[in-house]
Amino acid sequence: MTVPSLGLGLVGCGSFGAYVLDAVAGLPGLHIAAVADPEPSRAKPLGDRHGVVALDGLDALLDAEGVDIVALATPPATHAEMAVAALRAGRHVFCEKPLATTTEDAARVRDEADRSAGTLVVDHVLRYNPVLRVVQRLIAEGLLDAPRRFLFENDAADQDLGPDHWFWDPEHSGGIFVEHGVHFFDAARALLGSEPESVRATAVRRPGGPVDMVIADAVHPGGVLATHLHSFTHAHRCERQLMRLDHGFAETRITGWIPTYATITAWVGDQEAERWEQLPGRFGELLNVPGARPHGGERITVTVHRDAGDTRPARGRGVERTVPHRVEAVIDLGGEMRKPYVYAQSVRAAVADLLHSARGGGAPVADAHSGLTAVAVARAATLAAGTGTQQRVTIPARPAPLQGPACALAEGSGA
Ligand SMILES: NC(=O)c1ccc[n+]([C@@H]2O[C@H](COP(=O)([O-])OP(=O)(O)OC[C@H]3O[C@@H](n4cnc5c(N)ncnc54)[C@H](O)[C@@H]3O)[C@@H](O)[C@H]2O)c1
């Protein structure tokens, strides 16, 4: 039996909307049905490129034939109202991040998604990134201890963000924690397997200009500390990012805001050493993200330096282990050169997850609860930074708690 293809209608034909359409074109079970933007000079060429009608906004899109999924790629402050309207009209929604610019609006969308028959996926692309999936898997399988510390340092580019761009205006973007930080608050939630309880933050303004650098430290249950720094101050070629996980006896270092490369170093015992040596043989299974197409150059390598240390017990934070062997593992998707490819495949996998869920395949990974939690943390961080007092702010909205690191994988899915 052939499953009917679902039609996707895009609202917002700016730079990322165009990118999303290119990424999902040709996805099995999906076709592009229409595009919409009040600015005809954006809608028309994009519609022509994909051979579909160009409309002037969401209302026209909802009136059009054959639009089963509404993809929202408009500025952040518009997302909540449009997502609610599309869900009420019986459509599925693929919503660009952030889900909303306030916690209240994000909760409204979450409530509507819970009530509605439609599926909502937030484009938290990191949830569909193979490097992060492998690290989550290694934590779930106990090869890596749950992180006790998360750090993300983001030297991001502002090269294409002119002074009049909506990005700098919190009314439209929600501010840096909301507009961009949500990706990493959500990734931390997946990697740590918990939601933070409180946050403290600082915002720094460029001389005579907007806030362009922010830092937040969020405390997760069990005293796990997560630090998030975003600095939109660089030329494209000088962008650099590091995500670091401290697992106690092991460390993970992931580079690229779209992760393309990671190194893991670990001190292990005899049995763990054997398990690490088996990892490259599980390469295909570990790197598989349903809906994403590997380019073929990905690799996982593991070197175990046997007896690199002595056999006397090693102790840290009261935990004692016999760990004489040193592991060096590399997860390589091709490095920074492959960022555009990996990025597009993550968007494709997110839409594949929506298709899978829309056809009864269970909740998507980046669902409305993820979207709400990320916005709630981002808003608490924004509030904390605004006080200028370094006070901790308690994070209010508490969606259903996760069951542990493994559940964030939400296996399955897949066109
Ligand atoms: N997931 C990611 O990795 C990622 C990356 C970049 C951007 N984004 C998100 O994508 C969204 C769009 O960003 P962008 O850089 O493409 O912005 P953009 O300014 O280039 O494009 C926005 C488009 O939306 C249109 N628009 C505005 N209001 C509208 C409305 N009410 N109805 C219909 N169209 C409307 C504008 O005319 C414009 O064409 C933002 O939410 C941004 O955060 C996500």
PDBQT file of the ligand as one rigid body, heavy atoms in Angstrom, charges set to zero:
ROOT
HETATM    1  N1  LIG A 501      16.973  26.063  12.873  1.00  0.00    +0.000 N 
HETATM    2  C1  LIG A 501      18.015  26.811  12.521  1.00  0.00    +0.000 C 
HETATM    3  O1  LIG A 501      19.152  26.339  12.559  1.00  0.00    +0.000 OA
HETATM    4  C2  LIG A 501      17.793  28.229  12.034  1.00  0.00    +0.000 A 
HETATM    5  C3  LIG A 501      18.798  28.928  11.359  1.00  0.00    +0.000 A 
HETATM    6  C4  LIG A 501      18.533  30.234  10.918  1.00  0.00    +0.000 A 
HETATM    7  C5  LIG A 501      17.285  30.825  11.159  1.00  0.00    +0.000 A 
HETATM    8  N2  LIG A 501      16.351  30.109  11.868  1.00  0.00    +0.000 N 
HETATM    9  C6  LIG A 501      15.048  30.694  12.168  1.00  0.00    +0.000 C 
HETATM   10  O2  LIG A 501      14.305  30.844  10.968  1.00  0.00    +0.000 OA
HETATM   11  C7  LIG A 501      13.400  31.943  11.098  1.00  0.00    +0.000 C 
HETATM   12  C8  LIG A 501      13.577  32.890   9.906  1.00  0.00    +0.000 C 
HETATM   13  O3  LIG A 501      14.889  33.394   9.901  1.00  0.00    +0.000 OA
HETATM   14  P1  LIG A 501      15.509  34.038   8.575  1.00  0.00    +0.000 P 
HETATM   15  O4  LIG A 501      16.941  34.261   8.857  1.00  0.00    +0.000 OA
HETATM   16  O5  LIG A 501      15.122  33.256   7.377  1.00  0.00    +0.000 OA
HETATM   17  O6  LIG A 501      14.753  35.448   8.559  1.00  0.00    +0.000 OA
HETATM   18  P2  LIG A 501      14.531  36.401   7.292  1.00  0.00    +0.000 P 
HETATM   19  O7  LIG A 501      14.338  37.764   7.853  1.00  0.00    +0.000 OA
HETATM   20  O8  LIG A 501      15.574  36.170   6.272  1.00  0.00    +0.000 OA
HETATM   21  O9  LIG A 501      13.139  35.873   6.676  1.00  0.00    +0.000 OA
HETATM   22  C9  LIG A 501      11.918  36.018   7.323  1.00  0.00    +0.000 C 
HETATM   23  C10 LIG A 501      10.830  36.085   6.266  1.00  0.00    +0.000 C 
HETATM   24  O10 LIG A 501       9.572  36.063   6.924  1.00  0.00    +0.000 OA
HETATM   25  C11 LIG A 501       8.714  36.961   6.252  1.00  0.00    +0.000 C 
HETATM   26  N3  LIG A 501       7.637  37.343   7.160  1.00  0.00    +0.000 N 
HETATM   27  C12 LIG A 501       7.691  38.197   8.226  1.00  0.00    +0.000 A 
HETATM   28  N4  LIG A 501       6.493  38.253   8.823  1.00  0.00    +0.000 NA
HETATM   29  C13 LIG A 501       5.682  37.416   8.142  1.00  0.00    +0.000 A 
HETATM   30  C14 LIG A 501       4.342  37.048   8.289  1.00  0.00    +0.000 A 
HETATM   31  N5  LIG A 501       3.577  37.539   9.265  1.00  0.00    +0.000 N 
HETATM   32  N6  LIG A 501       3.812  36.164   7.395  1.00  0.00    +0.000 NA
HETATM   33  C15 LIG A 501       4.559  35.644   6.410  1.00  0.00    +0.000 A 
HETATM   34  N7  LIG A 501       5.859  35.959   6.232  1.00  0.00    +0.000 NA
HETATM   35  C16 LIG A 501       6.411  36.837   7.091  1.00  0.00    +0.000 A 
HETATM   36  C17 LIG A 501       9.606  38.116   5.845  1.00  0.00    +0.000 C 
HETATM   37  O11 LIG A 501       9.047  38.876   4.779  1.00  0.00    +0.000 OA
HETATM   38  C18 LIG A 501      10.864  37.355   5.427  1.00  0.00    +0.000 C 
HETATM   39  O12 LIG A 501      10.850  37.025   4.070  1.00  0.00    +0.000 OA
HETATM   40  C19 LIG A 501      13.727  32.583  12.462  1.00  0.00    +0.000 C 
HETATM   41  O13 LIG A 501      12.834  32.090  13.434  1.00  0.00    +0.000 OA
HETATM   42  C20 LIG A 501      15.119  32.079  12.783  1.00  0.00    +0.000 C 
HETATM   43  O14 LIG A 501      15.377  31.998  14.166  1.00  0.00    +0.000 OA
HETATM   44  C21 LIG A 501      16.580  28.839  12.263  1.00  0.00    +0.000 A 
ENDROOT
TORSDOF 0
